[in-house]
């Protein structure tokens, strides 16, 4: 896979997940629930990218 193809897919994934997160925050409506969701997803994302 070429580097530009990888970057296009990565930018597409990031923008999709950002939109999904915005939709989730509209549905949740509570700031505490939003912070818990953000912390959980950051933890999962870190483990997926940097974990062994």
FENMO-V280827 format. One record per run of one state. SS is the DSSP state (hx for helix, st for strand, lp for the rest). FROM is the first residue (numbers start at 1). TO is the last residue. If there is no record, write none. Layout:
ss=SS from=FROM to=TO
ss=SS from=FROM to=TO
This chain:
ss=lp from=1 to=2
ss=hx from=3 to=28
ss=lp from=29 to=30
ss=hx from=31 to=50
ss=lp from=51 to=52
